[in-house]
Amino acid sequence: MATRRLRIVDPALGQQPQSSFDGQILVSFNGEIYNHKILRAELEGLGMTFRTGSDTEVLANALRAWGGAALSRLSGMFAFVALDLRNGEFLAARDPFGVKPLYVIQSGEGFLFCSEIRPLLDAAPQGDVLLVPPGHFLTNQGCDRFHTVPGARQETSPKILDRILEDAVASRLPDDLAVTSLFSGGIDSTLMVHYARRHRPDMPVYFAGTPDAPDAIFAAAYAEATGLDMRKVDCVTGPETLALLEAVVSGVESFEPVTIRPALYAWQACERIHRDGFRVALSGEGADELFAGYSHLERAFSHSEEAGQGVRQQCLDLMHRANLQRLDRCGMRFAVEIREPFLDGQLAAHAMGLTGGQMLRTVNGALRGKEPLRALYDLYPGELPVMIRDRRKIGFDEGAGLKDDGGWRDLFEAAISDAELADGKRQFADYEIAGKEELFCLRALSKTMDISRVPHLKARLRVWMPAAQKEAAA
């Protein structure tokens, strides 16, 4: 059991694996337990002693005290494997949204776990690498779910959501380290920065994009109005993009455009963040999925409440292979832990209790989502700009300056001939390659790993729309 630590909580003594107070449970852990101080006090009340200030030791003792029931008490992002030295039984688990990755391969009578796919392929010459689903645990006896995000209808108001979101952001600010944030000038990242700066007024942010990025005018307007220290990361464009793209594909371990395109910019932002000395960064991921920010969610809720809730659940279920995988791999590649306040348990439960009628309204004849988040801007008219509140949603990569037009397509036209595309579609028939961009990325990934041993790569990231039964990109 081993962990390559980022050393955030108790850097000096928190080395892993950590054991329970009596040495019975051994834990190797990736992530952060945000309520570890509360759990520590409760465990101390049960008579348990601690050697370190780390959240990993809290987890080991929680498992010793409560067994698998400890999972329902955790608030955080996590992937871990715990071993009972008394009987050799293990417990592996992954947080409810899959913020942190956890892969497994069965080798003979044993199981190997890792936060990345490639090391497992290298370690075991045979067998498939499988992913532990979000909100699930795996033991010697099998795999089961331990968490489902509740969705009971509840009272809501801007003031209630204001308190929940501020608490979620505050809980993700590290005690003894500087923190920063990925910032696009969108509704979500602006809110997140607004609440974070209440506690860390000098916190800088990073905007990644091309010189003509559409998001830049909004980000700059907020920064100028509030005195925000916004550091711009000028991203690679032109022929050298393909070489960087191959590195991103290898690092992110995906070939899906919906993941790789925005990863191209997140990769460069995280590299700069690391160079500037930060270990922790915030991100606004999750808000669009929870509050109906995507156009396909708006359309689904306009069809019916049932359709909207179904499509929203699909979006949430795919996050761990799309946006969350992108952020985890880009961040950890450069020793940056990225935290997502919008995926806080209490905030998610609040959002899942909202109906389409509460999240959407019609503006100038068009549906517009995320109304509960937009309403927060009206609580702080002097701090949160109306021009950002009233923005329409665009994708992160589009906002950062990626133009899905001739310039972007020309890169792949030059790299792959029509004949190569036809051959690639036959060679990778199980992956349903749609064009040269997908083929370029899949070929790049296949150079670095045996993709035939990673079954989930064949399950494309698609959302099924109930109304017309047509596919839409996640």
C-alpha positions as CSV (number, residue, x, y, z in Angstrom):
1,M,0.0,0.0,0.0
2,A,1.4,3.3,-1.0
3,T,0.4,6.9,-1.8
4,R,2.2,9.7,-3.6
5,R,1.2,12.5,-1.2
6,L,0.5,16.1,-2.1
7,R,1.0,16.9,1.7
8,I,-2.0,19.2,2.3
9,V,-3.3,18.1,5.7
10,D,-0.6,17.6,8.4
11,P,2.3,17.6,5.9
12,A,4.9,16.5,8.4
13,L,3.1,13.5,10.0
14,G,0.4,12.5,7.5
15,Q,2.5,9.9,5.5
16,Q,0.6,6.9,4.3
17,P,-0.6,4.3,4.8
18,Q,-2.1,5.4,8.1
19,S,-3.4,2.9,10.7
20,S,-6.2,3.0,13.2
21,F,-5.3,3.6,16.9
22,D,-4.8,-0.1,17.6
23,G,-3.0,-0.9,14.3
24,Q,-5.8,-3.1,13.0
25,I,-7.0,-1.0,10.0
26,L,-4.5,0.3,7.4
27,V,-5.6,2.9,4.9
28,S,-4.2,4.4,1.7
29,F,-6.2,7.4,0.7
30,N,-6.6,10.0,-2.1
31,G,-8.7,13.1,-1.5
32,E,-9.9,15.2,1.4
33,I,-12.4,14.6,4.2
34,Y,-13.8,18.0,4.8
35,N,-15.5,17.1,8.1
36,H,-12.5,15.3,9.5
37,K,-12.2,17.6,12.5
38,I,-15.8,16.9,13.5
39,L,-15.3,13.2,13.1
40,R,-12.0,13.3,15.1
41,A,-13.8,14.9,18.1
42,E,-16.5,12.2,18.0
43,L,-14.0,9.4,17.8
44,E,-12.0,10.9,20.7
45,G,-15.2,10.9,22.7
46,L,-15.2,7.1,22.1
47,G,-11.8,6.8,23.6
48,M,-9.7,6.7,20.4
49,T,-6.3,8.4,20.4
50,F,-4.5,10.1,17.5
51,R,-0.9,10.4,16.5
52,T,-1.3,12.9,13.6
53,G,-3.6,15.7,12.5
54,S,-4.3,14.0,9.1
55,D,-7.7,13.2,7.8
56,T,-6.4,9.7,6.7
57,E,-5.9,8.7,10.3
58,V,-9.4,9.9,11.1
59,L,-10.7,7.7,8.3
60,A,-8.8,4.7,9.6
61,N,-10.3,5.1,13.1
62,A,-13.8,5.8,11.7
63,L,-13.6,2.5,9.9
64,R,-12.4,0.8,13.0
65,A,-15.2,2.3,15.1
66,W,-18.1,2.0,12.6
67,G,-17.0,-0.3,9.8
68,G,-18.6,0.3,6.5
69,A,-21.2,2.6,8.1
70,A,-18.5,5.2,8.4
71,L,-18.9,5.9,4.7
72,S,-22.2,7.6,5.2
73,R,-20.6,10.0,7.7
74,L,-17.9,11.3,5.3
75,S,-18.2,14.6,3.7
76,G,-15.6,15.0,1.0
77,M,-14.0,13.7,-2.1
78,F,-12.2,10.4,-1.7
79,A,-11.0,7.1,-3.1
80,F,-9.3,4.8,-0.6
81,V,-8.4,1.2,0.1
82,A,-8.5,-0.1,3.7
83,L,-7.1,-3.4,4.8
84,D,-8.0,-5.3,8.0
85,L,-4.7,-6.8,9.1
86,R,-6.5,-9.2,11.4
87,N,-8.3,-11.1,8.7
88,G,-7.0,-9.8,5.4
89,E,-10.3,-8.4,4.3
90,F,-10.3,-5.1,2.3
91,L,-12.7,-2.2,1.8
92,A,-12.3,0.1,-1.2
93,A,-14.7,3.0,-1.8
94,R,-15.2,6.1,-3.9
95,D,-17.0,9.4,-3.1
96,P,-20.6,9.9,-4.2
97,F,-19.9,11.9,-7.5
98,G,-16.6,10.2,-8.3
99,V,-14.5,13.3,-7.9
100,K,-11.6,11.0,-7.1
101,P,-10.9,8.1,-9.4
102,L,-10.5,4.5,-8.4
103,Y,-9.7,1.6,-10.7
104,V,-9.3,-2.1,-10.0
105,I,-8.0,-5.2,-11.8
106,Q,-8.2,-8.7,-10.6
107,S,-4.9,-10.6,-10.8
108,G,-5.2,-14.2,-9.9
109,E,-6.9,-14.3,-6.5
110,G,-5.9,-10.8,-5.6
111,F,-7.1,-7.3,-6.5
112,L,-4.9,-4.3,-7.5
113,F,-6.2,-0.7,-7.1
114,C,-4.9,2.5,-8.4
115,S,-6.0,6.1,-9.2
116,E,-4.9,5.7,-12.8
117,I,-5.4,3.1,-15.5
118,R,-2.0,2.7,-17.0
119,P,-0.1,1.5,-13.9
120,L,-2.6,-1.4,-13.5
121,L,-2.1,-2.5,-17.1
122,D,1.6,-2.4,-16.5
123,A,1.3,-4.4,-13.3
124,A,-0.9,-7.2,-14.5
125,P,-0.2,-8.8,-17.9
126,Q,-3.8,-10.0,-18.2
127,G,-7.3,-8.9,-17.3
128,D,-9.4,-5.8,-17.7
129,V,-9.2,-2.6,-15.7
130,L,-12.5,-1.8,-14.3
131,L,-13.7,1.4,-12.5
132,V,-15.3,1.4,-9.1
133,P,-18.5,3.4,-9.6
134,P,-19.1,6.7,-7.7
135,G,-20.8,6.2,-4.4
136,H,-19.9,2.5,-4.3
137,F,-17.7,0.3,-2.2
138,L,-15.9,-3.0,-3.0
139,T,-15.0,-5.8,-0.6
140,N,-13.9,-9.4,-0.7
141,Q,-17.6,-10.3,-1.0
142,G,-18.6,-7.9,-3.8
143,C,-19.6,-4.4,-4.8
144,D,-22.5,-2.3,-3.6
145,R,-23.8,1.3,-3.4
146,F,-23.5,3.2,-0.2
147,H,-24.8,6.6,-1.3
148,T,-27.5,8.1,-3.4
149,V,-28.0,11.9,-3.7
150,P,-31.5,12.6,-2.2
151,G,-34.0,14.7,-4.1
152,A,-36.8,15.4,-1.7
153,R,-38.8,18.6,-2.5
154,Q,-37.9,21.4,-0.1
155,E,-38.3,25.1,0.6
156,T,-35.8,27.2,-1.3
157,S,-34.9,30.9,-1.5
158,P,-31.9,32.9,-2.5
159,K,-31.0,33.4,1.2
160,I,-31.1,29.7,1.9
161,L,-28.9,28.9,-1.1
162,D,-26.6,31.7,-0.3
163,R,-25.8,30.2,3.1
164,I,-25.4,26.7,1.8
165,L,-23.1,27.7,-1.0
166,E,-20.9,29.9,1.2
167,D,-20.6,27.0,3.7
168,A,-19.6,24.7,0.9
169,V,-16.9,27.0,-0.4
170,A,-15.6,27.8,3.1
171,S,-15.3,24.1,4.0
172,R,-13.0,23.6,0.9
173,L,-10.5,26.3,1.9
174,P,-7.3,24.7,3.3
175,D,-6.4,25.8,6.8
176,D,-2.7,26.4,6.4
177,L,-2.1,26.7,2.7
178,A,-2.6,29.4,0.1
179,V,-5.5,28.7,-2.3
180,T,-6.5,29.8,-5.8
181,S,-9.3,29.1,-8.3
182,L,-9.9,28.3,-11.9
183,F,-11.9,31.3,-13.2
184,S,-13.8,31.8,-16.4
185,G,-16.0,34.8,-15.7
186,G,-19.1,32.5,-15.9
187,I,-21.9,32.4,-13.4
188,D,-20.5,29.5,-11.4
189,S,-16.9,30.4,-11.1
190,T,-17.7,34.0,-10.3
191,L,-20.0,33.0,-7.4
192,M,-17.4,30.6,-6.1
193,V,-14.7,33.3,-6.1
194,H,-17.1,35.8,-4.5
195,Y,-17.7,33.5,-1.5
196,A,-14.0,32.4,-1.3
197,R,-12.8,36.0,-1.1
198,R,-14.9,36.6,2.0
199,H,-12.4,34.3,3.7
200,R,-9.4,34.8,1.5
201,P,-9.7,38.4,0.2
202,D,-6.2,38.3,-1.5
203,M,-6.9,35.0,-3.3
204,P,-5.7,35.1,-6.9
205,V,-7.5,33.3,-9.8
206,Y,-6.3,31.9,-13.1
207,F,-8.1,32.5,-16.4
208,A,-6.9,30.2,-19.2
209,G,-7.7,31.0,-22.8
210,T,-6.6,32.4,-26.2
211,P,-6.1,36.2,-26.7
212,D,-9.6,36.4,-28.3
213,A,-11.4,34.1,-25.8
214,P,-15.1,35.0,-25.5
215,D,-15.0,34.6,-21.7
216,A,-12.2,37.1,-21.3
217,I,-14.4,40.2,-21.4
218,F,-16.6,38.9,-18.6
219,A,-13.7,37.8,-16.5
220,A,-11.9,41.1,-16.9
221,A,-15.0,43.1,-16.1
222,Y,-15.4,41.3,-12.7
223,A,-11.7,41.5,-11.9
224,E,-11.6,45.3,-12.7
225,A,-14.7,46.0,-10.7
226,T,-13.6,44.1,-7.6
227,G,-9.8,44.4,-7.6
228,L,-9.4,40.7,-8.2
229,D,-5.9,39.4,-8.9
230,M,-6.6,37.6,-12.2
231,R,-3.6,35.9,-13.8
232,K,-4.1,35.1,-17.4
233,V,-2.7,31.9,-18.9
234,D,-2.2,32.4,-22.6
235,C,-2.9,29.0,-24.1
236,V,-1.2,27.3,-27.0
237,T,-2.7,27.7,-30.4
238,G,-1.5,26.7,-33.9
239,P,0.4,23.6,-35.2
240,E,2.0,22.9,-31.8
241,T,-1.4,22.2,-30.4
242,L,-1.4,18.6,-31.6
243,A,1.8,17.7,-29.7
244,L,0.3,19.1,-26.5
245,L,-3.0,17.4,-27.3
246,E,-1.2,14.0,-27.4
247,A,0.3,14.7,-23.9
248,V,-3.1,15.7,-22.6
249,V,-4.8,12.6,-24.0
250,S,-2.1,10.4,-22.3
251,G,-2.4,12.2,-19.0
252,V,-6.2,12.4,-18.9
253,E,-6.6,8.8,-20.1
254,S,-9.5,9.6,-22.3
255,F,-10.1,10.3,-26.0
256,E,-13.6,11.9,-25.8
257,P,-13.7,15.4,-27.3
258,V,-16.1,16.5,-24.5
259,T,-13.3,15.7,-22.0
260,I,-10.1,16.4,-24.0
261,R,-11.1,19.8,-25.5
262,P,-11.5,21.6,-22.2
263,A,-8.6,19.6,-20.8
264,L,-6.3,21.3,-23.2
265,Y,-6.9,24.5,-21.3
266,A,-7.1,23.1,-17.8
267,W,-3.8,21.3,-18.4
268,Q,-2.0,24.6,-19.2
269,A,-3.8,26.4,-16.3
270,C,-2.7,23.8,-13.8
271,E,0.8,23.9,-15.0
272,R,0.9,27.6,-14.3
273,I,-0.8,27.2,-11.0
274,H,1.8,24.6,-9.9
275,R,4.6,26.9,-11.1
276,D,3.3,29.7,-9.0
277,G,3.4,27.4,-5.9
278,F,-0.2,26.5,-5.2
279,R,-1.3,23.0,-4.2
280,V,-5.1,23.7,-3.9
281,A,-7.5,25.2,-6.4
282,L,-11.3,25.6,-6.5
283,S,-13.5,24.8,-9.5
284,G,-17.1,25.5,-10.4
285,E,-17.8,22.1,-11.8
286,G,-21.2,20.5,-11.0
287,A,-23.3,23.6,-11.1
288,D,-24.5,23.1,-14.7
289,E,-25.5,19.5,-14.0
290,L,-27.3,20.3,-10.8
291,F,-29.0,23.5,-11.7
292,A,-29.9,22.8,-15.4
293,G,-27.3,25.0,-17.0
294,Y,-26.9,22.9,-20.2
295,S,-29.1,23.4,-23.2
296,H,-30.1,19.7,-23.3
297,L,-31.2,19.9,-19.7
298,E,-33.3,23.0,-20.5
299,R,-34.9,21.1,-23.4
300,A,-35.5,18.0,-21.3
301,F,-37.2,19.9,-18.5
302,S,-39.3,21.8,-21.0
303,H,-40.6,18.4,-22.3
304,S,-41.6,17.2,-18.8
305,E,-40.4,17.1,-15.2
306,E,-39.8,13.4,-15.5
307,A,-37.7,13.8,-18.6
308,G,-35.7,16.6,-17.0
309,Q,-34.9,14.7,-13.9
310,G,-33.9,11.7,-15.9
311,V,-31.5,13.6,-18.1
312,R,-30.1,15.5,-15.1
313,Q,-29.3,12.1,-13.4
314,Q,-27.6,11.0,-16.6
315,C,-25.4,14.1,-16.6
316,L,-24.5,13.6,-13.0
317,D,-23.7,9.9,-13.6
318,L,-21.3,10.8,-16.4
319,M,-19.4,13.5,-14.6
320,H,-16.8,11.1,-13.2
321,R,-15.7,10.1,-16.7
322,A,-15.9,13.6,-18.2
323,N,-15.4,16.9,-16.3
324,L,-14.3,15.4,-13.1
325,Q,-11.8,13.1,-14.7
326,R,-10.4,16.0,-16.7
327,L,-9.9,18.1,-13.6
328,D,-8.4,15.4,-11.5
329,R,-5.9,14.3,-14.1
330,C,-4.9,17.8,-15.1
331,G,-4.6,18.9,-11.5
332,M,-2.8,15.9,-10.1
333,R,-0.4,15.9,-13.1
334,F,0.9,19.2,-11.8
335,A,0.5,18.4,-8.0
336,V,-2.7,20.6,-7.7
337,E,-5.7,19.3,-5.8
338,I,-8.9,20.7,-7.3
339,R,-12.0,21.0,-5.2
340,E,-15.6,21.5,-6.3
341,P,-17.8,23.3,-3.8
342,F,-20.9,22.8,-6.0
343,L,-20.7,19.1,-5.4
344,D,-21.0,19.5,-1.6
345,G,-23.5,17.0,-0.2
346,Q,-25.9,19.5,1.3
347,L,-25.8,21.7,-1.8
348,A,-26.4,18.8,-4.1
349,A,-29.3,17.6,-2.0
350,H,-30.8,21.1,-2.1
351,A,-30.4,21.3,-5.9
352,M,-31.8,17.8,-6.5
353,G,-34.9,18.9,-4.6
354,L,-35.6,21.6,-7.1
355,T,-38.1,21.2,-10.0
356,G,-37.6,22.4,-13.5
357,G,-40.0,25.2,-12.8
358,Q,-37.7,26.5,-10.0
359,M,-34.5,26.2,-12.1
360,L,-35.7,27.5,-15.5
361,R,-37.5,30.6,-16.8
362,T,-38.3,31.9,-20.3
363,V,-36.3,35.0,-21.2
364,N,-36.9,36.7,-24.6
365,G,-38.7,33.6,-25.8
366,A,-35.9,31.2,-24.9
367,L,-35.5,28.9,-21.9
368,R,-32.7,29.8,-19.4
369,G,-31.5,27.6,-16.7
370,K,-29.6,28.1,-13.4
371,E,-32.2,30.7,-12.1
372,P,-31.5,29.9,-8.4
373,L,-27.8,30.7,-8.9
374,R,-28.6,33.8,-11.0
375,A,-30.8,35.0,-8.1
376,L,-27.8,35.1,-5.8
377,Y,-26.4,37.9,-7.9
378,D,-29.4,40.1,-6.8
379,L,-28.3,39.7,-3.2
380,Y,-25.0,41.4,-4.0
381,P,-25.7,44.0,-6.7
382,G,-22.5,45.9,-5.9
383,E,-20.2,42.9,-6.1
384,L,-21.7,40.5,-8.7
385,P,-22.1,42.0,-12.2
386,V,-25.5,41.8,-14.0
387,M,-23.6,41.1,-17.3
388,I,-22.4,37.8,-15.8
389,R,-25.7,37.0,-14.2
390,D,-27.5,37.2,-17.5
391,R,-24.9,35.3,-19.5
392,R,-26.0,32.3,-21.7
393,K,-24.1,29.1,-21.1
394,I,-21.2,28.2,-23.5
395,G,-18.8,25.4,-23.1
396,F,-15.6,25.8,-21.2
397,D,-13.4,25.2,-24.2
398,E,-15.5,27.5,-26.4
399,G,-15.3,30.2,-23.8
400,A,-11.5,29.7,-23.6
401,G,-11.2,30.3,-27.3
402,L,-11.5,27.0,-29.0
403,K,-13.4,27.6,-32.3
404,D,-15.1,24.5,-33.6
405,D,-14.6,25.8,-37.1
406,G,-12.1,25.5,-40.0
407,G,-9.1,26.4,-37.9
408,W,-9.6,23.6,-35.3
409,R,-10.8,21.1,-37.9
410,D,-7.9,21.9,-40.2
411,L,-5.4,20.6,-37.5
412,F,-6.9,17.1,-37.9
413,E,-7.5,17.3,-41.6
414,A,-3.7,17.9,-42.0
415,A,-2.9,15.1,-39.5
416,I,-5.2,12.3,-40.8
417,S,-6.2,11.5,-44.4
418,D,-9.7,10.4,-45.5
419,A,-8.2,6.9,-46.1
420,E,-6.7,6.8,-42.6
421,L,-10.1,7.8,-41.1
422,A,-11.8,4.9,-43.0
423,D,-9.1,2.5,-41.8
424,G,-9.4,3.9,-38.2
425,K,-13.1,3.4,-38.1
426,R,-12.6,-0.3,-39.0
427,Q,-9.7,-0.7,-36.6
428,F,-11.6,0.9,-33.7
429,A,-15.1,-0.2,-34.7
430,D,-16.1,-0.8,-31.1
431,Y,-15.5,2.9,-30.2
432,E,-17.9,4.4,-32.7
433,I,-15.4,7.0,-34.1
434,A,-17.3,9.9,-35.6
435,G,-14.4,11.9,-37.2
436,K,-10.8,12.7,-37.4
437,E,-10.5,14.5,-34.1
438,E,-11.8,11.5,-32.2
439,L,-9.5,9.2,-34.2
440,F,-6.5,11.3,-33.6
441,C,-7.1,11.2,-29.8
442,L,-7.9,7.5,-29.7
443,R,-4.8,6.7,-31.7
444,A,-2.8,8.8,-29.3
445,L,-4.3,7.0,-26.3
446,S,-3.7,3.6,-27.8
447,K,0.0,4.4,-28.2
448,T,0.3,4.6,-24.4
449,M,-2.0,1.8,-23.2
450,D,-3.8,-1.4,-24.3
451,I,-7.2,0.2,-24.7
452,S,-8.8,-3.2,-25.4
453,R,-8.3,-4.0,-21.7
454,V,-10.3,-0.9,-20.6
455,P,-13.9,-1.8,-21.4
456,H,-15.5,1.5,-20.2
457,L,-13.8,3.4,-23.0
458,K,-16.2,1.8,-25.4
459,A,-19.2,3.3,-23.5
460,R,-19.3,6.7,-25.1
461,L,-20.2,9.8,-23.1
462,R,-23.7,10.4,-24.4
463,V,-26.9,11.6,-22.9
464,W,-30.2,10.1,-24.2
465,M,-32.9,12.7,-24.7
466,P,-36.3,11.1,-23.9
467,A,-38.3,13.3,-26.2
468,A,-36.7,12.4,-29.5
469,Q,-34.5,9.5,-28.4
470,K,-31.5,11.3,-30.0
471,E,-28.0,11.5,-28.7
472,A,-26.5,14.7,-27.4
473,A,-22.9,15.1,-26.2
474,A,-22.7,15.0,-22.4
